[in-house]
C-alpha cells in the first residue's frame, strides 16, 4: 500500500505496476528481498533499454519486431537457466520486461521512451518500498536462518558419518545421503543473498563457500568408509580389535564433538594419529584385505579431519573478528571462488526455444485476429514461459497460476463494480483492500497455496481497479481479464507441445552429463579440479532426487549409482594427480586405466547401462601390481588408495585383487 500511495501521489499513469512489484519481490527475509529487488531493478532497466531499441526501429516491420522480441526473450531465458542462482531472476526479468513494455507500445512507437521510463519508475517504487518495509520496518535477517540451517546440517552430517562407520548396516543411510546433497545446494542458494543482509554479524560468503566444500567431501568419504566395512562383512572376516576400538571411539567423537576448539583439535588429532599408526604398509606383501584396511583407515582419518574443519568454520561464521580462528581455517578460506554447478545446456536451449516460438506464434495470432487486447495475452504468455522455464513440468504451476488469475478476476469484479465506486480517498481504499491482501499475502508464504495466492494478489492490481483510465469500464476489465486467462492458456498449450519430455528427459540429461564429465576428466593431462567435480556431482544428485520422485521412480538405486559415479570421479582425480606428479615412465601404468575408464563412461547408455568389462579390471590389477613395487612409500600408498577405490566403485562384485590375478 505504501508503493501504491507513492505512485498515486506523484501522478504516475499506471500505479498498479508499483503495486504488483511489491508482491513479486516479497520474501520473509530482508536479505532476500533486497537482493531480489536489486536483481529486478537491473533486469527491468535492461529490458526497458531493449524495448526502446527494438520497437521504434522495427515498428514498420511487424514480423521482424516479433522476431526480435521473441529472440531477446529466448536469449534471456537461456542465460537464466544456465545461471541457476537467485541472480537468474535478473535475466528472466530483462527478457519479459521487454515484452511488457514493447508489445503494448506497438500502436504508439513514438512514446516508447516515455512508456519505458515510466515503467522503470513505477517498478522502482515498488522495489524500494518493499526493501524499506522488509529491511527496516519488519527486518528478517537471513543470517539467523543460515546459521540455524548450518547447525542442523552439521548435526545431520555427523549422524550420517556415524551411521556410515557403524559395524552393522543402518537402513536410513540412503535418505540421509539425499538430504546432505540437497542441504549443500540450499546453502549455496542462501549465500547468494548474504551480501544484501542487514545483520551486522552476517558471515562472509567465502566462509560459507568453504563450509560447502567441506560438507561436499563428506559424501564420498562416508560412502567409501561404509563400502570398506561392508566388504569386510561380506567376506565373513572380522575387523581387527584395534580397528574396531578406533571405530567405536570415532563414532563416540562424532556423537559429541567438543565445542572448545583446542579440545576439538586435540581429540581429532589423536584419532587421526591412531588411524595412521594402524595403516598397513602398501607393498607387494600386502594382500587385498590389507589394501581395503589401508583405504578404510585413510578415508576415516580424512573424514574426522573434515568434520573438525566444519566445526571450525562454524566458529568462524559466528566470530566478530575477520581474522581466521585457526590456521587451518585460513587455509580453507584462501582463494575461495564461486561454487561449480551443473549446467543443462540442452534443457536451457529447449526452454529458450519454447519461449521464442510461443511469442512468435502469439504475435502471429494477435496480428491476424486484430484483437486490440491480444498484445496483453501475448505479453503474459511470454512472461509465464520465462517465469516457469526452470520447472521440469511447467504445466502444473501454470494451471495453478490460471486458477489464481480466475479467482482474482472474480474478486476484482466485485471490488471494481460494487465496492470501489462507493469509496472516497486512499485510506478507505486501503481499508477495503486490507482483508483480501492480508489473507492472500499470508497464503503466499505457504508452499501449498502460494502458487494460487501470488496470481490472485497480482490480479488485485488490475488496471480496472487501480487506474483512473479504466474506472467503471466493464468492457475494459472483461477484456483485460480474458486476455490474462487466454495468455496463460496459450502458454500451457505451447508448453505441452514443446516441452513434453519434462522430468524424464531432465533425468537422462543429468545422468548423461555426469558420465560425459567423468569420460572427459579421465583423459585430461592437467592437474585435477577435485573440488569442482564434487560440487557439480553433488548438485546433480540434488537435482535428481526431486525429479525421480516427480516421475514416480524409485530414488534409491539411481542416487546410489550417482554417488558411485561421484566416488569414481574422486578416485580418477587422485590417480590423475599422481600421474601428474610422477615421471612419465613411473606414471605409465595409469594411462591404460584412465583411458579405459573414459571409454567405458563415454559409451554408457542411460536406458541400458552395462557394467565395466574385464579388460579394465585387468588393467587396474596390473597397475596395482606395478605400483606396489615402487621404491617411494608415499607413491605406493597414494596409488593403492586411488586404484582400490576405483576397483571397488567399478567392480564391487569382483573377487579380491590377489585372487583375480591368480
VOGU-3710 file (C-alpha; in Angstrom, 3 decimals, decimal comma):
1> xxxxxxxxxx> 0,000/0,000/0,000  2,970/2,313/0,542  4,092/1,714/-3,047  0,579/2,379/-4,329  0,273/5,568/-2,239  3,583/6,930/-3,558  2,627/6,111/-7,157  -0,756/7,824/-6,747  0,790/10,826/-5,023  3,217/11,662/-7,823
11> xxxxxxxxxx> 0,611/11,034/-10,506  2,089/8,025/-12,309  -0,017/6,802/-15,227  -0,035/3,125/-14,221  0,363/2,914/-10,414  -0,630/-0,749/-10,454  2,898/-1,681/-11,586  4,251/-0,437/-8,238  1,554/-2,495/-6,504  2,401/-5,649/-8,491
21> xxxxxxxxxx> 6,139/-5,286/-7,956  5,741/-5,125/-4,183  4,109/-8,570/-4,250  6,564/-10,050/-6,734  9,659/-9,204/-4,660  8,053/-10,094/-1,307  10,138/-12,517/0,788  10,177/-13,316/4,504  13,891/-12,441/4,763  15,237/-8,924/4,344
31> xxxxxxxxxx> 18,395/-10,019/2,556  16,385/-11,987/0,009  14,044/-9,045/-0,582  16,887/-6,576/-1,066  18,863/-8,885/-3,366  15,753/-9,713/-5,397  14,972/-6,004/-5,538  18,417/-5,230/-6,914  18,191/-8,043/-9,470  14,709/-6,874/-10,505
41> xxxxxxxxxx> 15,813/-3,263/-10,833  18,727/-4,203/-13,080  16,604/-6,597/-15,129  13,823/-4,049/-15,588  16,263/-1,380/-16,759  17,952/-3,731/-19,244  14,579/-4,921/-20,559  13,408/-1,322/-20,962  16,538/-0,439/-22,916  15,990/-3,447/-25,180
51> xxxxxxxxxx> 12,365/-2,398/-25,836  13,417/1,189/-26,604  15,970/-0,117/-29,109  13,688/-2,635/-30,830  10,252/-1,011/-31,106  10,995/2,281/-32,933  13,473/0,585/-35,246  11,214/-2,279/-36,340  7,686/-0,964/-35,796  7,069/-0,762/-39,561
61> xxxxxxxxxx> 8,047/-4,427/-39,964  5,797/-6,348/-37,528  7,314/-9,696/-38,468  10,837/-8,501/-37,692  9,704/-6,847/-34,451  8,023/-10,054/-33,286  11,156/-11,984/-34,255  13,385/-9,551/-32,336  11,287/-9,622/-29,144  10,971/-13,421/-29,276
71> xxxxxxxxxx> 14,719/-13,790/-29,824  15,512/-11,461/-26,928  13,199/-13,392/-24,594  14,686/-16,721/-25,697  18,231/-15,468/-25,104  17,383/-14,192/-21,617  15,668/-17,481/-20,692  18,690/-19,452/-21,926  21,151/-17,405/-19,864  18,945/-17,523/-16,747
81> xxxxxxxxxx> 18,717/-21,318/-16,838  22,496/-21,619/-17,055  22,985/-19,309/-14,056  20,827/-21,387/-11,641  21,073/-18,959/-8,701  18,622/-16,334/-7,413  20,561/-13,953/-9,667  18,986/-15,689/-12,679  15,786/-13,748/-11,959  17,590/-10,676/-13,316
91> xxxxxxxxxx> 17,961/-12,297/-16,742  14,377/-13,573/-16,791  13,122/-10,111/-15,939  15,212/-8,480/-18,652  13,506/-10,810/-21,124  9,892/-10,385/-20,166  10,215/-6,669/-19,309  10,914/-6,095/-22,997  7,649/-7,933/-23,750  5,712/-5,955/-21,118
101> xxxxxxxxxx> 6,998/-2,608/-22,375  7,426/-3,317/-26,076  4,320/-5,229/-27,153  1,677/-2,794/-25,827  3,670/0,125/-27,321  3,447/-1,087/-30,921  0,454/1,175/-31,637  2,301/4,257/-30,338  6,009/3,703/-31,044  6,829/7,389/-30,671
111> xxxxxxxxxx> 6,013/7,162/-26,953  8,156/4,105/-26,259  10,828/6,034/-24,361  8,233/7,693/-22,144  6,468/4,389/-21,542  9,751/2,614/-20,727  10,886/5,324/-18,324  7,501/5,295/-16,577  7,579/1,506/-16,216  11,048/1,719/-14,682
121> xxxxxxxxxx> 9,875/4,415/-12,280  6,745/2,507/-11,272  8,595/-0,746/-10,753  11,412/1,016/-8,887  8,890/2,479/-6,441  7,566/-0,993/-5,680  11,102/-2,322/-5,250  12,238/0,475/-2,946  9,092/0,308/-0,803  9,479/-3,459/-0,376
131> xxxxxxxxxx> 13,148/-3,081/0,526  12,294/-0,355/3,043  9,497/-2,280/4,765  11,256/-5,662/4,830  14,692/-4,269/5,646  13,882/-1,523/8,167  10,314/-1,724/9,485  9,935/-5,523/9,634  13,514/-6,799/9,320  14,082/-10,528/8,996
141> xxxxxxxxxx> 17,773/-11,355/8,838  18,942/-14,193/6,627  21,941/-14,682/8,920  19,861/-16,256/11,672  18,254/-18,690/9,231  21,618/-19,523/7,665  23,318/-20,271/10,989  20,353/-22,335/12,143  20,427/-24,341/8,903  24,170/-24,895/9,231
151> xxxxxxxxxx> 23,703/-26,206/12,771  21,048/-28,600/11,508  23,145/-29,660/8,522  26,202/-30,320/10,690  24,114/-32,421/13,063  22,730/-34,419/10,108  26,189/-34,827/8,563  27,721/-36,049/11,814  24,908/-38,531/12,310  25,291/-39,790/8,749
161> xxxxxxxxxx> 29,049/-40,233/9,131  28,461/-42,000/12,429  25,994/-44,369/10,752  28,319/-44,883/7,762  31,032/-46,379/10,001  28,643/-48,415/12,140  29,554/-52,077/12,498  26,008/-53,052/11,495  24,168/-51,601/8,431  21,855/-48,623/9,075
171> xxxxxxxxxx> 18,801/-48,637/6,742  18,271/-44,842/6,871  21,601/-44,091/5,177  20,151/-43,607/1,663  17,701/-40,916/2,785  20,433/-39,155/4,777  22,700/-39,091/1,707  19,986/-37,374/-0,347  19,379/-34,844/2,400  23,043/-33,892/2,676
181> xxxxxxxxxx> 23,354/-33,288/-1,078  20,250/-31,085/-1,039  21,463/-29,233/2,074  24,703/-28,233/0,350  22,721/-26,850/-2,598  20,420/-24,960/-0,231  23,407/-23,344/1,474  24,596/-22,086/-1,888  21,199/-20,533/-2,652  21,067/-18,800/0,748
191> xxxxxxxxxx> 24,616/-17,466/0,442  23,678/-15,512/-2,712  21,629/-13,164/-0,510  24,286/-12,679/2,197  25,904/-9,534/0,705  22,478/-7,840/0,957  21,720/-8,897/4,532  21,038/-6,221/7,140  22,692/-8,073/10,025  25,992/-6,662/11,267
201> xxxxxxxxxx> 27,183/-10,191/12,032  26,469/-11,672/8,618  29,148/-14,285/7,790  31,318/-13,703/4,784  30,312/-15,507/1,609  33,715/-17,165/1,228  33,300/-18,753/4,684  30,003/-20,281/3,563  31,688/-21,451/0,344  34,433/-23,124/2,383
211> xxxxxxxxxx> 31,763/-24,811/4,526  30,057/-26,087/1,361  33,367/-27,501/0,137  33,977/-29,406/3,353  30,422/-30,710/3,551  30,748/-31,849/-0,060  33,722/-34,043/0,858  31,683/-35,945/3,430  29,574/-37,838/0,893  32,416/-39,597/-0,951
221> xxxxxxxxxx> 34,390/-40,126/2,273  31,449/-41,532/4,223  30,395/-43,747/1,321  33,958/-45,068/0,920  34,314/-45,976/4,612  30,896/-47,623/4,566  31,839/-49,640/1,478  35,048/-50,942/3,054  33,234/-52,030/6,213  30,515/-53,655/4,112
231> xxxxxxxxxx> 33,193/-55,568/2,191  34,664/-56,857/5,450  31,212/-58,097/6,480  30,519/-59,748/3,109  33,812/-61,619/3,154  32,979/-63,012/6,557  36,100/-61,700/8,211  36,345/-59,825/11,470  37,632/-56,304/11,869  40,832/-56,233/13,897
241> xxxxxxxxxx> 40,363/-55,430/17,559  42,361/-52,191/17,405  40,471/-51,021/14,314  37,135/-51,868/15,955  38,105/-49,879/19,043  39,117/-46,954/16,841  35,757/-47,055/15,063  33,915/-47,044/18,393  35,915/-44,031/19,588  35,425/-42,214/16,281
251> xxxxxxxxxx> 31,655/-42,754/16,448  31,655/-41,531/20,044  33,596/-38,410/18,972  31,158/-37,733/16,112  28,241/-38,067/18,518  29,610/-35,298/20,766  32,260/-33,196/19,027  33,755/-30,821/21,639  32,659/-27,191/21,452  36,043/-25,931/22,642
261> xxxxxxxxxx> 38,357/-25,541/19,624  41,509/-26,607/21,416  39,882/-29,745/22,815  38,298/-30,492/19,454  41,629/-30,192/17,661  43,404/-32,364/20,217  40,843/-35,171/20,182  40,659/-35,133/16,372  44,462/-35,238/16,085  44,604/-38,219/18,479
271> xxxxxxxxxx> 42,079/-40,167/16,375  43,886/-39,293/13,128  47,214/-40,426/14,613  45,644/-43,744/15,599  44,374/-44,180/12,022  47,861/-43,523/10,646  49,500/-45,895/13,122  47,146/-48,746/12,183  47,633/-48,347/8,421  49,330/-51,392/6,856
281> xxxxxxxxxx> 52,227/-50,739/4,512  51,486/-50,689/0,783  53,984/-53,177/-0,673  53,987/-56,466/-2,657  53,298/-58,457/0,527  50,047/-56,591/1,260  47,011/-58,723/0,440  43,641/-57,445/-0,743  42,222/-57,289/2,762  45,192/-55,225/3,874
291> xxxxxxxxxx> 44,635/-52,820/0,983  40,997/-52,432/1,996  42,075/-51,776/5,589  44,544/-49,146/4,377  41,792/-47,499/2,311  39,355/-47,554/5,227  41,773/-46,034/7,734  42,971/-43,331/5,328  39,407/-42,311/4,471  38,382/-42,402/8,138
301> xxxxxxxxxx> 41,248/-40,077/9,086  40,210/-37,616/6,372  36,569/-37,892/7,443  37,474/-36,925/11,013  39,585/-34,001/9,792  36,738/-32,714/7,602  34,267/-32,778/10,493  36,784/-30,873/12,632  37,173/-28,299/9,849  33,384/-27,915/9,524
311> xxxxxxxxxx> 33,091/-27,100/13,212  35,973/-24,621/12,984  34,283/-22,897/10,039  31,067/-22,703/12,069  33,042/-20,886/14,764  34,435/-18,561/12,114  30,911/-17,647/10,998  29,823/-16,515/14,453  33,117/-14,797/15,216  33,052/-10,994/15,437
321> xxxxxxxxxx> 36,592/-10,864/14,084  37,607/-11,125/10,455  40,766/-12,964/11,491  40,702/-16,757/10,956  40,000/-18,594/14,197  42,627/-21,274/13,375  45,500/-21,604/10,880  43,576/-24,391/9,161  40,601/-22,067/8,618  42,949/-19,567/6,989
331> xxxxxxxxxx> 43,979/-22,289/4,516  40,368/-23,189/3,783  39,425/-19,560/3,128  42,332/-18,938/0,810  41,392/-18,437/-2,822  37,667/-19,165/-2,472  35,586/-18,837/-5,634  32,021/-19,477/-6,688  30,610/-22,966/-6,362  30,534/-25,008/-9,558
341> xxxxxxxxxx> 27,022/-26,050/-10,618  25,659/-28,447/-13,197  24,620/-26,677/-16,396  21,995/-28,281/-18,607  22,674/-26,638/-21,969  20,209/-28,835/-23,857  17,405/-28,162/-21,375  18,130/-24,428/-21,396  18,133/-24,359/-25,197  14,810/-26,189/-25,376
351> xxxxxxxxxx> 13,158/-23,877/-22,835  14,530/-20,846/-24,694  13,202/-22,220/-27,973  9,807/-22,762/-26,335  9,657/-19,125/-25,192  10,800/-17,962/-28,635  8,153/-19,968/-30,525  5,415/-19,015/-28,044  5,953/-15,271/-28,505  6,337/-15,646/-32,263
361> xxxxxxxxxx> 3,162/-17,739/-32,635  1,278/-15,464/-30,241  2,231/-12,373/-32,234  1,088/-14,062/-35,439  -2,308/-14,888/-33,905  -2,607/-11,392/-32,413  -1,823/-9,640/-35,699  -4,074/-12,000/-37,641  -7,061/-11,626/-35,298  -6,870/-7,837/-34,975
371> xxxxxxxxxx> -7,833/-8,098/-31,274  -6,734/-4,905/-29,506  -6,019/-6,656/-26,200  -4,198/-9,501/-27,936  -0,902/-7,847/-27,007  -1,732/-8,477/-23,342  -2,279/-12,194/-23,996  0,987/-12,495/-25,944  2,843/-10,460/-23,345  1,600/-12,668/-20,494
381> xxxxxxxxxx> 2,329/-15,863/-22,419  5,939/-14,736/-22,798  6,084/-13,729/-19,138  4,801/-17,098/-17,933  7,077/-19,085/-20,224  10,026/-17,122/-18,830  8,921/-17,379/-15,189  8,390/-21,149/-15,226  11,118/-22,104/-17,677  13,221/-23,613/-14,877
391> xxxxxxxxxx> 10,471/-26,095/-13,922  10,697/-29,634/-15,301  6,921/-29,628/-15,771  5,739/-26,006/-16,154  2,153/-27,125/-16,804  1,433/-27,733/-13,102  2,417/-24,233/-11,851  0,802/-22,652/-14,907  -2,507/-24,341/-14,087  -2,268/-23,032/-10,524
401> xxxxxxxxxx> -1,493/-19,584/-11,915  -4,573/-19,807/-14,144  -6,744/-20,765/-11,167  -5,347/-17,865/-9,139  -5,965/-15,449/-12,014  -9,551/-16,678/-12,346  -10,092/-16,122/-8,609  -8,576/-12,649/-8,921  -10,882/-11,832/-11,831  -13,962/-12,758/-9,806
411> xxxxxxxxxx> -12,806/-10,873/-6,704  -11,714/-7,948/-8,871  -15,149/-7,737/-10,483  -16,749/-7,434/-7,042  -14,262/-4,782/-5,974  -14,269/-2,847/-9,233  -18,024/-2,540/-9,713  -19,515/-2,968/-6,231  -17,039/-1,695/-3,630  -14,555/0,788/-5,105
421> xxxxxxxxxx> -17,147/3,134/-6,693  -18,517/3,767/-3,180  -15,140/4,680/-1,668  -13,610/8,147/-1,327  -9,895/8,628/-0,628  -6,867/6,434/-0,184  -7,490/5,451/3,495  -10,817/3,909/2,537  -9,160/2,137/-0,406  -6,516/0,674/1,897
431> xxxxxxxxxx> -9,142/-0,419/4,419  -11,234/-2,074/1,704  -8,243/-3,935/0,242  -6,825/-4,982/3,628  -8,850/-8,208/4,209  -8,031/-9,702/0,817  -4,409/-8,545/0,688  -3,552/-9,661/4,223  -5,126/-13,092/3,738  -3,561/-13,542/0,308
441> xxxxxxxxxx> -0,181/-12,283/1,498  -0,201/-14,840/4,309  -1,087/-17,653/1,896  1,779/-16,622/-0,411  4,217/-17,993/2,179  2,555/-21,430/2,047  4,141/-23,974/-0,332  0,705/-25,492/-0,864  -1,244/-22,325/-1,667  1,493/-19,912/-2,766
451> xxxxxxxxxx> 1,121/-20,824/-6,438  -2,534/-19,714/-6,329  -2,191/-16,813/-3,869  0,506/-14,938/-5,839  -1,512/-14,614/-9,099  -4,614/-13,821/-7,055  -2,801/-10,943/-5,347  -1,342/-9,766/-8,640  -4,849/-9,810/-10,087  -5,893/-7,332/-7,408
461> xxxxxxxxxx> -3,534/-4,912/-9,162  -5,691/-4,883/-12,287  -5,735/-1,598/-14,233  -9,528/-1,604/-13,877  -9,126/-1,334/-10,100  -6,076/0,901/-9,683  -6,075/3,248/-12,672  -8,357/6,210/-13,272  -8,388/5,497/-17,015  -10,355/2,258/-16,594
471> xxxxxxxxxx> -12,653/3,149/-13,690  -16,188/1,739/-14,221  -15,237/0,353/-17,639  -16,588/-3,162/-17,509  -15,618/-3,847/-21,125  -12,020/-2,896/-20,431  -11,973/-5,033/-17,273  -13,508/-8,015/-19,061  -11,125/-7,726/-21,995  -8,120/-7,473/-19,697
481> xxxxxxxxxx> -9,183/-10,477/-17,591  -9,949/-12,519/-20,687  -6,563/-11,624/-22,174  -4,821/-12,783/-18,998  -6,627/-16,125/-18,996  -6,033/-16,655/-22,718  -2,353/-15,796/-22,270  -1,958/-18,431/-19,539  -3,967/-20,990/-21,525  -1,847/-20,346/-24,614
491> xxxxxxxxxx> 1,358/-20,800/-22,611  0,010/-24,115/-21,224  -0,729/-25,317/-24,760  2,708/-24,305/-26,045  4,485/-25,927/-23,100  2,611/-29,144/-23,762  3,665/-29,068/-27,407  7,294/-28,006/-26,979  8,418/-29,339/-23,577  6,622/-32,656/-23,261
501> xxxxxxxxxx> 9,714/-34,634/-22,157  9,663/-32,967/-18,726  11,373/-34,575/-15,764  12,291/-37,835/-17,528  14,299/-36,004/-20,153  15,967/-33,915/-17,446  16,932/-37,102/-15,575  18,508/-38,583/-18,698  20,448/-35,408/-19,426  21,651/-35,095/-15,828
511> xxxxxxxxxx> 22,888/-38,696/-15,699  24,495/-38,492/-19,128  26,265/-35,226/-18,289  27,827/-36,842/-15,214  29,140/-39,711/-17,337  30,437/-37,331/-20,002  32,177/-35,345/-17,274  33,926/-38,483/-15,982  34,964/-39,514/-19,509  36,422/-36,072/-20,193
521> xxxxxxxxxx> 38,200/-35,851/-16,822  39,780/-39,294/-17,156  41,865/-38,321/-20,188  42,989/-34,829/-19,164  46,705/-34,364/-18,556  46,299/-31,241/-16,361  46,030/-31,244/-12,535  42,512/-32,302/-11,446  39,902/-29,897/-10,099  38,610/-32,180/-7,358
531> xxxxxxxxxx> 36,528/-29,527/-5,610  34,780/-28,510/-8,827  33,994/-32,134/-9,668  32,479/-32,879/-6,255  30,412/-29,688/-6,329  28,974/-30,442/-9,763  28,161/-34,054/-8,920  26,546/-33,109/-5,607  24,464/-30,559/-7,474  23,407/-33,278/-9,919
541> xxxxxxxxxx> 22,462/-35,594/-7,048  20,421/-32,757/-5,519  18,638/-32,289/-8,854  17,982/-35,993/-9,395  16,157/-36,701/-6,124  13,058/-34,484/-6,679  12,923/-35,365/-10,387  12,915/-39,083/-9,666  10,169/-38,553/-7,105  8,178/-36,470/-9,616
551> xxxxxxxxxx> 8,076/-39,298/-12,165  7,296/-41,905/-9,509  10,602/-43,696/-9,931  12,398/-45,374/-7,032  15,132/-42,989/-5,932  17,393/-45,430/-4,112  19,301/-47,149/-6,925  19,697/-44,141/-9,287  21,035/-41,985/-6,463  23,319/-44,794/-5,308
561> xxxxxxxxxx> 24,672/-45,019/-8,867  25,214/-41,254/-8,930  27,053/-41,466/-5,615  29,202/-44,275/-7,036  29,992/-42,071/-10,028  30,943/-39,284/-7,619  33,418/-41,576/-5,847  34,723/-42,796/-9,207  35,455/-39,217/-10,222  37,271/-38,609/-6,933
571> xxxxxxxxxx> 39,426/-41,708/-7,499  40,174/-40,555/-11,047  41,256/-37,194/-9,656  43,629/-38,859/-7,207  45,165/-41,005/-9,931  45,485/-38,086/-12,337  47,259/-36,052/-9,657  49,607/-38,964/-9,028  50,351/-39,312/-12,746  50,928/-35,560/-12,987
581> xxxxxxxxxx> 53,452/-35,630/-10,119  55,417/-38,674/-11,348  57,880/-39,007/-14,219  56,288/-40,341/-17,402  57,758/-43,833/-17,060  56,538/-44,290/-13,470  53,035/-42,990/-14,223  52,658/-45,061/-17,398  50,617/-47,899/-15,734  47,844/-45,356/-15,096
591> xxxxxxxxxx> 47,457/-44,404/-18,755  45,592/-47,569/-19,725  43,431/-47,438/-16,580  42,312/-43,845/-17,093  41,779/-44,326/-20,823  39,679/-47,434/-20,134  37,531/-45,574/-17,581  36,971/-42,776/-20,082  35,978/-45,207/-22,838  33,594/-47,041/-20,515
601> xxxxxxxxxx> 31,706/-43,945/-19,372  31,684/-42,447/-22,839  29,847/-45,466/-24,210  27,207/-45,792/-21,473  23,534/-45,553/-22,396  21,175/-44,201/-19,666  18,415/-46,558/-20,831  20,587/-49,694/-20,714  23,764/-49,187/-18,641  26,179/-52,136/-18,648
611> xxxxxxxxxx> 28,940/-52,993/-16,162  32,576/-52,339/-16,978  34,408/-55,071/-18,876  37,133/-57,474/-17,683  39,840/-55,670/-19,663  39,545/-52,600/-17,431  39,639/-54,816/-14,330  42,837/-56,439/-15,597  44,370/-53,005/-16,244  43,547/-51,877/-12,695
621> xxxxxxxxxx> 45,040/-55,033/-11,190  48,141/-54,679/-13,354  48,549/-51,083/-12,173  48,182/-52,158/-8,529  50,890/-54,762/-9,041  53,175/-52,250/-10,757  52,851/-49,559/-8,083  53,296/-51,851/-5,105  56,903/-52,273/-6,216  57,588/-48,528/-6,484
631> xxxxxxxxxx> 60,520/-47,521/-4,245  58,699/-44,484/-2,755  56,336/-45,394/0,140  54,165/-42,294/-0,463  53,687/-43,229/-4,127  52,777/-46,813/-3,188  50,235/-45,555/-0,664  48,611/-42,946/-2,924  48,403/-45,347/-5,868  46,894/-48,081/-3,721
641> xxxxxxxxxx> 44,251/-45,722/-2,320  43,190/-44,469/-5,749  43,235/-47,838/-7,503  41,453/-49,684/-4,691  38,723/-47,029/-4,701  38,362/-47,256/-8,467  38,230/-51,057/-8,332  35,578/-51,096/-5,628  33,455/-48,487/-7,442  33,505/-50,155/-10,861
651> xxxxxxxxxx> 33,763/-53,825/-9,849  32,058/-54,230/-6,466  31,244/-57,900/-7,154  34,708/-58,868/-8,418  36,900/-61,157/-6,277  39,792/-59,643/-4,356  42,922/-58,465/-6,096  45,114/-61,453/-5,254  42,514/-63,991/-6,280  41,779/-62,157/-9,545
661> xx> 45,461/-62,209/-10,543  45,818/-65,867/-9,639
//
